[in-house]
Amino acid sequence: MTKLEVEEFEDIKSGYRIRFLFEENPYFENTVLEKEFHLGASGDPDSKSTEIKWKAGSDLGKRLKEESQRAADALKNGRKRPHQDAPRTFFSWFVENTDASADDIAEVIKDDMWPNPLQYFLVPDIEVENGELGDEEDDDSEVGDVSVIYALL
């Protein structure tokens, strides 16, 4: 990723778009991926994402599903335990468009990272273990959201 942009629509209440710009890479053809948040026809929050044009054999979402299926098959055959849940990645977040009202990551990007990115370069190293912050920081929800962003990127 070379650049991140946030574009708020003219009527700020109607939504915004997050644009991720990429250099050429071995995984997908897109140089721009966009995720848009807006009010749907019913007045409820809605989102949509650019379709990712994966290069042959590089669909990371498909690979994750295949690994989950292999783990489930192994469990059926009594060989080993599968992971509890599939890990959440940038790409799983990006294509997830089922509940735009609960998209905390997009809100952190738009309201926190985009207007004040320097704070993410100036904060001391944050240790994240099992989704929890280390001793260096208190239980501040803003910093907790930062750890989620770090994990996704």
N, C-alpha and C positions, 0 to 999 in steps of 0.2 A: 504494500500500500504506500503510495507516495503522497496522498493528500486526502483530507477529510473536509467536507463542506456541509454546512447546514443552511438550508433555505427556508425561511418562514414565508408562508403565503401572505398575500396582501392583507387579508383579514386574519390576524394571528389566531383567532379562535377556530378558523376553518382547517388549520393543519400546518404541516411542515414536511420537508424532505431532507433525508440524510444521504449524502453522495460520497461514495468511497471510490477514489481513483487509484488505479493500479498500473504498474509497468507490465510489460509482457512477462508472463510466467508460465511454468510448465503444467499448470492445473486447469486454467480456464481461459477462454478467448476474450471475455469482456475486459475492457479497460476502465469501465465505469459500472459500478453497481449502485443502485438507488433503492432506498426503502422509504416509502411515503406513508405518512399518517394523516388522516383526514376524517371528517364526519361523513358517515355513510348516508344513504338515502333515508334510513330510519332515524337519523340523528345520533346514532351510537358511533363511538370511535371505530375506525376501520383502518387497515393497513394493506399495502401491496408492495411487492418486491420485484426487482428486475429478475428475469429468468437467467440463471447462471448457465452459460454455454460451456460445459465441461469438455475438456479435451479427452480423447479416447483413453479409457482406463484410469482416469484421474478424478472421477466423481467421488469426492470425499464423503458426501452424505450416503451414497450407495454403499461405499466401503464400510461405513459405520453400521448400516442396517445388516449387511452381510455378516459382519463380526458378531452382532447381537443374535442373529439367527443361528450361527454356528454354536454360540454359547448355549442357546436354548436347546439346540439339538443334543449337545453334549450332556446337558442336564437330563434330558429324556433317556439317554443311554447310561446314565448314572456315572459319568466320568468326572465331571467337575461342576462346581457351582458357577453360574453366570454372574456378571455384575448386577447390582441392584437396578440402576437406571443407566441408560446410555449417557455418556458425558455431554454436556452442553458446550457447543463450540460456536465460533463466530458464524459459521455457515448454517448451523441448525437454528440459531437466533435469527439470522437474516431471512431464511425462507419461512419461518414460523409467522403466520399471519392470522391466527385464530382469535386472539384476544388483545386487540390493540390497547384497550384501557389498562391492561396490566403489564405493559411493556416498560418496566423500570429502566432498562438499559438505554433505550432510546431517549427517555426523559433525562437521564444523567448526561448523555452525549449532548443533547440540545441545550439543557439549562445549566450545565456545569462545565463540561469539558470544552465545548465550543466557545463560550464567552471568556473563559479564563484557563487556557491550556497550560500556561506557565506554572500554575500550582502543581501540575502533575510531574513537572521536571524538577521542581524545587523541594518536594516533600522528601523526607528521609526514606531510605529503603523500608518497605513494608513487607514483613514476613507473613505469608498467608499459609496456614496449615489447616487442612480440612475445612476450608471456608471461613476460618476464624482469624482475626488479626492477632499479631504477636503482642508482646508486652509493651512495645514502644508507643502504641496508640490506645486511647480509650475507646469505649464502645460508641463511637460517633457514626450514625447511619450514613452520613455523606462519605466517610472514609470506607465504610463497608461496601458501599456501591462502587467505589473506586476499585476494590479488590475484585469485584465481579467483572468490571471492564478489563482489568489486567488479565484476568483468566480467559476472557473471550478473545482478546487481541493477542 
